Amino acid sequence: MRLLLASLVLSSCAAVGDGTTPIPEPVGEVRRLAGDMQFTEGPVWLPDERALAFSDIPRGLLLRWTQEGGVELFRECANPNGNALSVDGSLLTCLHGERRLVRWRDDGTREVLAEHFDGRRLNSPNDLAVQSDGTIWFTDPPWGLTRQTEGKELDGHFVFRRDVDGSLAVVLRDRAMPNGIALSPDESTLYVADTGGHRSHPNADFHDLPATVSAWAIESGGTLSVEPLWSVETRCDGMCVDERGFVYTTAKSGIVILSPDGEIVGEVPVPEPPANVCLGGDEGRTLFITARTSLYAVELRH
């Protein structure tokens, strides 16, 4: 398979904070692992299988990539978007075509984890993050609805917390279009990407809001701080966080790396606009990137 190569551009900063923490450094070139897809999303590393699962949303496919076998069909389902692993290792998927969050069983059947809030259907669950106690945080913009409005039952675009007992709570109501979501390594901070103002939002006050990535303190009882710890104006779809707290966000030009304090410290250009990203590989230092029609990867050195 032909590899598409992209040069790497890094911030001139060699370290962040007190100067003793080096920023993540890509090793080599961004390489194209697979192509000829329609809109790739939701990469998640499956360590037991040494494989990557990811979504091709328009084709209604969950796909699986391995170094040895390339891309193969994993599951067929209605417009899968974000994916994550549960605490027991099973795959969780935001099915924005079915407006629900599901857990996959080993036999290929699935258990619905969330599809209603206060008796009304969710918009179209988009992305999720899983806490070590089994709590699931997920975003619910209307991107999966026709014209982002048809069949809409909720009066907003919320960020939800699903507790281990199955109950749902809204943790953020004031986001215009919440999208990517991630947790800090110590699970004290929730990161949320808001792709910003959109004319389909029912509240005109949200139409001109900028696109942001914000960090929120998780307080007792699973509530979030009233104000974000920090907020950066940047357009981001999906994101991931490494073991040291660096945040890898997806921008139009490629991957923008933020420090744990929200400082932009680096950028990795990608041949196609990326939609989501995750860390994987045997040592957890391969950055997998789903970018429109293709799957890419680059190695990192910390």
Backbone torsions as a table, in degrees:
resi	resn	phi	psi	omega
1	MET	NA	134.2	-179.4
2	ARG	-69.1	136.1	179.1
3	LEU	-99.0	133.8	172.8
4	LEU	-94.8	129.0	-175.9
5	LEU	-108.6	144.2	176.6
6	ALA	-134.1	139.1	176.8
7	SER	-70.7	157.5	-178.3
8	LEU	-106.6	133.2	177.7
9	VAL	-118.3	124.5	-179.2
10	LEU	-118.6	153.2	171.5
11	SER	-59.8	152.7	177.2
12	SER	-73.2	-9.2	178.8
13	CYS	-69.0	129.2	176.9
14	ALA	-91.8	-18.0	-178.5
15	ALA	-155.5	166.7	179.8
16	VAL	-126.0	170.7	175.7
17	GLY	62.1	-118.4	-177.0
18	ASP	-84.1	7.6	177.8
19	GLY	86.9	0.6	-178.2
20	THR	-104.9	-4.9	-177.8
21	THR	-106.8	103.2	-179.4
22	PRO	-69.5	147.3	178.5
23	ILE	-76.6	156.9	175.8
24	PRO	-61.1	138.9	-176.9
25	GLU	-124.8	118.6	176.1
26	PRO	-62.4	144.5	177.5
27	VAL	-113.2	118.4	-179.6
28	GLY	80.0	-153.3	-172.0
29	GLU	-109.3	155.2	169.1
30	VAL	-67.2	128.3	-178.5
31	ARG	-119.3	144.7	179.7
32	ARG	-89.1	119.1	-177.7
33	LEU	-89.5	-32.9	-177.7
34	ALA	-162.9	157.0	179.8
35	GLY	-145.1	-161.1	177.3
36	ASP	63.7	34.6	174.4
37	MET	-110.6	-178.3	-173.8
38	GLN	-105.7	-47.9	174.3
39	PHE	-158.5	102.1	-174.8
40	THR	-87.6	147.5	-175.9
41	GLU	-156.3	173.8	165.5
42	GLY	56.5	46.8	178.7
43	PRO	-70.4	139.9	175.1
44	VAL	-147.2	133.6	-178.9
45	TRP	-82.8	134.4	177.8
46	LEU	-107.0	93.2	-170.4
47	PRO	-62.4	-36.6	-178.1
48	ASP	-66.5	-27.0	-178.5
49	GLU	-102.1	-5.9	-173.8
50	ARG	50.0	50.0	-175.2
51	ALA	-139.7	161.4	175.8
52	LEU	-114.2	129.3	171.1
53	ALA	-101.7	142.3	177.5
54	PHE	-157.5	167.7	-174.0
55	SER	-105.6	146.4	163.1
56	ASP	-117.5	96.9	-165.8
57	ILE	-59.4	-55.9	-174.4
58	PRO	-61.9	-31.7	-178.6
59	ARG	-84.1	-4.8	178.5
60	GLY	65.2	43.1	-175.7
61	LEU	-128.3	136.6	161.0
62	LEU	-96.6	128.0	-176.8
63	LEU	-114.1	162.2	-178.8
64	ARG	-132.7	130.3	178.1
65	TRP	-118.0	137.1	170.0
66	THR	-132.4	156.8	178.5
67	GLN	-60.7	-36.8	-175.3
68	GLU	-80.0	-39.0	-171.4
69	GLY	-109.5	-5.1	-177.4
70	GLY	71.1	-145.4	-175.8
71	VAL	-95.0	135.1	175.0
72	GLU	-142.1	161.1	179.1
73	LEU	-68.3	135.2	178.4
74	PHE	-111.3	-52.1	178.7
75	ARG	-148.6	152.7	169.7
76	GLU	-110.4	132.0	-177.6
77	CYS	-163.3	169.8	-172.7
78	ALA	-81.9	102.2	172.7
79	ASN	50.9	63.9	176.0
80	PRO	-68.1	144.0	179.9
81	ASN	-122.4	-109.4	-178.3
82	GLY	-70.3	147.9	177.7
83	ASN	-131.6	154.9	175.6
84	ALA	-158.8	166.2	175.3
85	LEU	-98.0	137.9	174.2
86	SER	-77.0	173.6	-178.2
87	VAL	-65.7	-22.4	177.5
88	ASP	-93.2	5.3	175.9
89	GLY	90.9	-1.8	177.7
90	SER	-79.1	157.1	-175.7
91	LEU	-85.8	133.0	174.6
92	LEU	-110.3	139.5	-176.9
93	THR	-136.7	135.7	169.2
94	CYS	-84.8	108.7	178.2
95	LEU	-93.2	89.8	-173.9
96	HIS	-73.8	-17.1	173.6
97	GLY	-72.5	-29.6	178.8
98	GLU	-101.1	-3.5	175.9
99	ARG	62.6	43.0	-178.8
100	ARG	-152.3	161.1	174.4
101	LEU	-106.8	131.6	-175.4
102	VAL	-131.1	158.9	170.3
103	ARG	-113.9	132.3	178.5
104	TRP	-88.3	132.7	172.6
105	ARG	-88.5	165.3	-177.1
106	ASP	-61.9	-27.9	-178.2
107	ASP	-85.5	5.6	178.1
108	GLY	92.4	-9.4	173.8
109	THR	-79.5	172.7	-175.1
110	ARG	-140.1	154.4	177.2
111	GLU	-112.0	129.3	178.5
112	VAL	-79.2	124.0	179.6
113	LEU	-97.9	-29.6	179.9
114	ALA	-158.9	133.7	173.2
115	GLU	-150.9	-12.7	178.6
116	HIS	-133.8	152.2	170.1
117	PHE	-137.2	123.3	-176.7
118	ASP	53.0	39.7	176.2
119	GLY	79.3	3.3	179.8
120	ARG	-116.7	146.5	-177.7
121	ARG	-67.6	144.8	172.9
122	LEU	-64.4	161.3	177.1
123	ASN	-69.5	-76.5	176.5
124	SER	-166.7	89.8	-178.2
125	PRO	-47.0	134.1	-168.1
126	ASN	-112.7	-50.8	-177.0
127	ASP	-150.0	162.3	-172.5
128	LEU	-150.3	158.9	174.6
129	ALA	-137.9	141.3	-173.3
130	VAL	-115.9	127.3	178.1
131	GLN	-85.9	157.7	-174.6
132	SER	-65.6	-19.2	177.0
133	ASP	-89.9	2.8	179.3
134	GLY	98.5	-6.7	175.5
135	THR	-64.0	136.6	-179.8
136	ILE	-116.4	129.5	175.2
137	TRP	-108.0	131.6	-179.4
138	PHE	-147.4	155.1	-179.8
139	THR	-100.7	152.7	-174.3
140	ASP	-140.1	64.9	174.3
141	PRO	-77.8	177.7	-176.5
142	PRO	-100.1	20.7	-174.5
143	TRP	-59.7	-26.8	-179.0
144	GLY	-82.3	-6.9	179.6
145	LEU	-88.8	144.5	176.4
146	THR	-59.4	125.1	-175.5
147	ARG	55.7	20.5	180.0
148	GLN	59.8	14.3	-176.2
149	THR	-133.5	-31.8	-171.6
150	GLU	-68.0	126.7	-179.4
151	GLY	81.2	7.8	-177.3
152	LYS	-69.1	129.6	-179.1
153	GLU	-116.0	-30.2	178.2
154	LEU	-81.2	153.6	-177.3
155	ASP	-94.6	15.8	178.2
156	GLY	-163.7	-179.4	178.3
157	HIS	-116.4	100.2	-165.4
158	PHE	-105.1	163.5	164.3
159	VAL	-106.5	128.6	-174.8
160	PHE	-111.9	154.3	167.5
161	ARG	-116.9	124.8	173.7
162	ARG	-103.6	114.9	-179.5
163	ASP	-79.1	166.2	-174.8
164	VAL	-65.7	-18.7	176.7
165	ASP	-84.9	2.3	177.7
166	GLY	93.4	-6.3	-178.2
167	SER	-78.1	150.2	179.0
168	LEU	-110.3	143.9	174.2
169	ALA	-137.4	140.9	174.5
170	VAL	-82.1	125.7	179.2
171	VAL	-106.5	-21.7	174.3
172	LEU	-139.6	127.1	179.0
173	ARG	-112.2	-14.0	-167.9
174	ASP	-102.7	17.8	176.7
175	ARG	-87.5	143.7	179.1
176	ALA	-73.6	-56.4	179.7
177	MET	-140.2	76.9	-179.8
178	PRO	-61.3	138.5	-172.4
179	ASN	-135.4	-98.3	-179.6
180	GLY	-67.8	153.8	-177.3
181	ILE	-152.1	144.0	-178.8
182	ALA	-158.4	161.8	178.6
183	LEU	-113.5	148.8	172.6
184	SER	-70.7	160.4	-178.1
185	PRO	-56.8	-35.0	-180.0
186	ASP	-90.6	4.0	176.5
187	GLU	61.9	24.5	176.6
188	SER	-94.5	-10.5	-174.7
189	THR	-133.6	137.8	175.2
190	LEU	-111.2	128.0	176.8
191	TYR	-102.5	133.6	-179.5
192	VAL	-132.8	128.7	172.5
193	ALA	-93.4	132.6	175.3
194	ASP	-118.1	116.5	-177.2
195	THR	-77.0	4.0	165.9
196	GLY	93.3	-172.8	-174.5
197	GLY	-59.1	143.3	-179.0
198	HIS	-150.7	137.5	-173.8
199	ARG	-68.2	-14.2	178.8
200	SER	-80.7	-8.4	-178.8
201	HIS	-68.9	133.8	-177.2
202	PRO	-67.0	-17.5	-179.8
203	ASN	-103.1	113.6	-177.1
204	ALA	-61.7	-21.8	179.7
205	ASP	-65.4	-17.8	-177.2
206	PHE	-93.8	-10.5	-170.1
207	HIS	-60.5	-34.0	-174.1
208	ASP	-107.5	14.1	179.2
209	LEU	-68.2	141.9	179.5
210	PRO	-75.0	160.6	172.7
211	ALA	-76.1	135.8	-175.7
212	THR	-142.6	159.5	161.1
213	VAL	-118.7	126.0	-175.8
214	SER	-128.1	151.0	178.3
215	ALA	-112.5	130.0	-178.2
216	TRP	-121.9	135.6	175.6
217	ALA	-73.9	131.7	175.1
218	ILE	-88.3	119.0	-175.1
219	GLU	-101.8	178.8	-177.9
220	SER	-59.9	141.1	-178.7
221	GLY	81.8	2.2	176.9
222	GLY	83.2	11.7	174.1
223	THR	-82.7	165.9	178.6
224	LEU	-109.2	156.7	177.1
225	SER	-57.3	150.2	-178.2
226	VAL	-61.8	-41.5	178.1
227	GLU	-116.9	149.9	177.7
228	PRO	-67.1	152.6	174.6
229	LEU	-66.2	-37.9	172.8
230	TRP	-160.2	161.4	179.4
231	SER	-147.5	133.2	-179.3
232	VAL	-117.7	130.8	176.7
233	GLU	-79.3	100.5	177.3
234	THR	-156.9	142.5	-180.0
235	ARG	-85.1	123.4	-176.7
236	CYS	-137.8	139.8	172.3
237	ASP	-95.0	-96.0	177.3
238	GLY	-93.8	168.4	-178.3
239	MET	-154.8	166.7	171.1
240	CYS	-146.0	167.8	-177.2
241	VAL	-129.6	136.2	178.5
242	ASP	-90.2	-179.3	-173.1
243	GLU	-66.6	-16.9	178.8
244	ARG	-100.9	0.5	175.3
245	GLY	95.9	3.1	174.3
246	PHE	-70.4	139.1	-175.0
247	VAL	-107.6	124.8	-180.0
248	TYR	-102.9	108.6	-176.3
249	THR	-107.6	155.6	-178.1
250	THR	-103.8	116.3	177.4
251	ALA	-113.6	174.0	-177.5
252	LYS	-60.1	-37.0	-175.9
253	SER	-84.0	-19.0	-177.4
254	GLY	155.8	-146.7	-178.9
255	ILE	-96.7	122.4	176.0
256	VAL	-102.9	125.6	-176.5
257	ILE	-99.0	126.8	176.8
258	LEU	-108.7	144.3	172.6
259	SER	-73.1	167.5	176.5
260	PRO	-57.8	-20.2	178.5
261	ASP	-95.8	6.1	176.6
262	GLY	88.8	12.7	178.0
263	GLU	-85.9	132.8	175.3
264	ILE	-74.4	118.2	-174.3
265	VAL	-118.8	-6.7	180.0
266	GLY	-173.8	164.7	178.2
267	GLU	-145.5	139.0	175.5
268	VAL	-118.8	104.9	178.4
269	PRO	-63.6	144.5	-179.7
270	VAL	-128.4	141.0	-176.4
271	PRO	-59.5	-28.6	177.4
272	GLU	-123.9	151.2	178.0
273	PRO	-59.1	121.3	-177.7
274	PRO	-77.5	151.2	177.5
275	ALA	-109.0	-30.9	-179.4
276	ASN	-160.1	170.5	-171.5
277	VAL	-156.6	150.2	173.5
278	CYS	-152.1	163.4	174.9
279	LEU	-101.7	141.8	-179.7
280	GLY	-163.5	-155.1	-174.9
281	GLY	85.9	171.9	-174.2
282	ASP	-60.0	-34.2	-179.9
283	GLU	-108.2	8.3	178.2
284	GLY	70.1	23.2	-176.3
285	ARG	-120.1	15.4	171.2
286	THR	-96.8	125.6	177.5
287	LEU	-93.4	110.3	177.7
288	PHE	-93.2	135.5	-173.2
289	ILE	-129.2	119.7	172.0
290	THR	-92.1	122.4	-172.1
291	ALA	-138.8	95.8	177.9
292	ARG	54.0	-103.6	-172.7
293	THR	-93.1	0.9	-169.5
294	SER	-137.5	164.2	172.3
295	LEU	-115.2	129.8	-178.4
296	TYR	-123.6	166.8	175.4
297	ALA	-153.2	154.2	173.0
298	VAL	-149.8	143.5	178.3
299	GLU	-84.5	149.1	179.6
300	LEU	-118.6	145.7	171.2
301	ARG	-119.6	124.5	-178.6
302	HIS	-91.8	NA	NA
